[in-house]
Amino acid sequence: MAENGRIQLNVRITKETSDKLDEIVEYYQENLKLGRVYKGDVLTDIIEKSYEVMNKQKQGIRRY
């Protein structure tokens, strides 16, 4: 099942959330000029960026 270190996630989301994801994918497609953009790639990017922000916030909290 895992290809190139990838796994498949099956999740249920609201129609509203799905519509927002479609809009984000469209934005990536129009503004990043990377060729075809897939939902999985966008979700990966969002998760990676959120993870970086979370870790920076954790480091900031530890300093005090």
C-alpha positions in Angstrom: 0.0 0.0 0.0 2.7 2.5 0.9 4.4 4.0 -2.2 7.5 6.1 -1.8 6.9 6.3 1.9 3.4 7.5 1.5 0.2 6.2 3.2 -3.4 6.7 2.3 -5.6 8.5 4.8 -9.4 8.1 4.6 -11.1 10.9 6.4 -14.6 12.3 6.6 -14.9 16.1 6.3 -17.8 18.5 5.9 -18.8 19.7 2.4 -17.8 23.2 3.5 -14.3 22.0 4.4 -14.0 20.2 1.1 -15.0 23.3 -0.7 -12.4 25.3 1.1 -9.7 22.7 0.2 -10.8 22.9 -3.4 -10.4 26.7 -3.3 -6.9 26.3 -1.7 -5.9 23.8 -4.4 -7.1 26.2 -7.1 -5.1 29.0 -5.5 -1.9 26.8 -5.4 -2.6 25.8 -9.0 -2.9 29.4 -10.2 -0.2 31.1 -8.1 2.6 28.5 -7.7 3.1 27.6 -11.3 4.2 24.0 -10.3 2.1 22.2 -12.9 -0.7 20.0 -11.7 -1.4 20.4 -8.0 -3.1 17.6 -6.0 -5.1 17.8 -2.8 -2.7 15.5 -1.1 0.2 17.8 -2.0 -1.6 20.8 -0.7 -2.6 19.0 2.6 1.1 17.9 3.0 2.3 21.5 2.5 -0.3 22.8 5.0 0.6 20.2 7.6 4.4 20.8 7.2 4.0 24.6 7.6 1.7 24.2 10.6 4.2 21.8 12.1 7.0 24.3 11.7 4.9 27.0 13.3 3.9 24.8 16.2 7.6 23.9 16.9 8.6 27.6 16.8 5.8 28.4 19.3 6.9 25.5 21.5 10.5 26.8 21.5 9.2 30.3 22.4 7.3 28.9 25.3 10.3 27.0 26.7 12.4 30.2 26.8 10.3 31.7 29.5 
